[in-house]
Structures are given as C-alpha cells and as structure tokens.
Amino acid sequence: MIEINGEIQNVNTFYTQVSSKGHKSVKSELFLKLEKDKRTYKIFKNIEQSWSNEKYELIKKRLKKSGKAKVRIKENQQSKIEPEVFQLATGENDILYDMDDVKSELRFIFPFLLIMGVFGIGVYVNHKFPNRIKDLIGKKPTHNNV
C-alpha cells in the first residue's frame, strides 16, 4: 500500500440510477481530486432506492473542512487514472473510509448463503431419493400395495 497526501482540489458526490436485469437502483459515488495529481480517487456504493448517502456526504463535508486528504491505494494501481481506494483520511489522520467498512457491511451474506445452499441441497436430495432419506431418518416408507 502507498499513501498519497495532498491538498484537495475538488471533492464531490454523485448519484446515478443504474439498472441490472430490470431492477433499478441508485449508485452513490464520491470523487476526490488532489492538487498536482492527475488521478481521480473514487469510492462508490449501491444504495438501492435512496437518493442520498449520508456517509459519503459526511466524508465530503469533513474533507472540505480539512482541505487536505490522505489516500491509500495498492502499489500496483499507481499508474491507473482511477485507482481503487482502500483508505481515505483527512490531513489530520482522521480515517473517514476504510475497506473494512465495506467488508463489515457484507459479513452476514456468507452464512446466509451457506444455510440456503445446504437447505437447497437437502430439498433436492429428499425429492430425488425420498425412500432412502426416510430410511436414514428411521421412518418406514409408504408403499402402495395394489
């Protein structure tokens, strides 16, 4: 990781309606330009149907108040025009955005998907082999004696 420090040239938030497979939602983006730096630093998040991202608005306000910013990016993204931001802080080292923030918002998804996967496999196996499942559980299968 490398850290880029600088005076803020411009910081702004934008909201754009996006569509995927017929589902419309809103993407919020925060753009940051530093003086004497050609790169544009951008963070973004899908905020569903809301047209305001309070966290990004607060980050923008605090960056403007500070006048300086510290941005951390991966070393291999130095030459990109819009590198992926891993950490964003004011000039006073007050961390405003961290990649861990994004990860912590999504941490419930893995256990949920795991449970749904196991449930789906169980339903499929029970449907495909009902007699074997009943034998395993200890119930006797019902047979039609005609």
N, C-alpha and C positions, 0 to 999 in steps of 0.2 A: 504494500500500500504506500502511496505517496500522498503528501499533503500539499495542497496549493492554497496559499494565502493571498489575499488581495483586497483592494478597495472595491466596493460594489459599484458597478456601472449601471446595472438595471436588474431588478427583481420583480417578477410579476406572476400572477396566477391566471390560468385559462381553464374554461370548462367547455367540453366538446361532447356532443351527443354522438355515440357510436352504436353500431348495430352488428349483431352476430347471430346468424341463424334466426332472424326475425325478432330477436329480443333486443330492445333498445335500452341503453343505459348511458350514464354520463361519466366521462373520464375527466378527472381533475389533474392539472399539470402545474408545476411550479418551475419557472425558468429563472436561471441566475447567470448573469454575465459579470465577469470581473474585469477591471481596467487592465489594459496591456495583456489581455488573454483572448485568443481568437475562439476558444471553446465556449459552448453553451452547456451549462450544467442543468440537468433536468431530472426531476422526480415526478412520478405520476402514480395515480391510483384510480381504480374504477369505484365510483361512489354510488352505484345503482341509479336511483331516480332523483337524488338530491342535486341541486344546482349550486351547492356551497360546500366547501371542505374547510371546516373551522380550523383544523390543524395546520393546513397549508396557509391559510390566511394569517394565523398567528405567527408562523415561521416568517412569512413575508414582512409582517409588521416589525418583528424583532430584528430581522436583518437590516431593514431600512433604518431602524433606530440606531443600530450598531455602526452601520456604514462600512463595516469590514466583514469578511467571511473567510472561513477555513473549510475547504472541501477535501475529502479523502476519496481517492479513486484507486483502482488497480493499476499497477505499473505498466501492464501491457495495454492499457487504454489511453495512455498519454497522447498518442497521435490521433485519436478519434476526435471528431468535431463535437459529438455529444457523448462523452464518456458516462458510464454508469456510476452514479454517486452512491458511496457506501456510508458516508457520514457527512453531516453538514453542521457547522457550528458558527457562532458569531465570532468576531475578532477577540472577544474576551473568553474564549474557550467554553462558552455555554452551548452544549450539544443540543441541537434542535431536531435533528433527524438522524436515525441510525438504522442500518439494515436489520438489526434485531427487532425494531418496532414492527417491521413488516412481517418477520417470521413469527412473532408472538401473536399477531392477529390471526394467523392461519394454523396455529398449532392444534386446534380441535379437529381439523379436517381429516388428518391421518387416522386417528382412532375411529371416527365415524365411518370412513370409507372401508376400513378393515372389518368392522362389525357388519356393515352392509354386504361386503363380499362374502363373508362366512355364512351369513343368513341366505344369500342368493344361492350359494353352492349347496347348502342344506336343502333348500326348497327343490332345486333341480334333482339332487340325488334321491330325495324322497319321492318325487314324481316319477323318476325313471325306474327305481327299484323299491317299490313300496313294501313288498313282502320281505325283502332282506332287512330293511330298516326296522320293520315290526319284529322280526326275529331277534335283531340286535337289542331292541328295547325290551323284549320279553313278552310282547303281545302276540297272540296267535292270529295268523292271517285268516281272513274270512274267505271261504271258498264257496262257490255256487255248485251245489250238487243237484244236477238236473236229471 
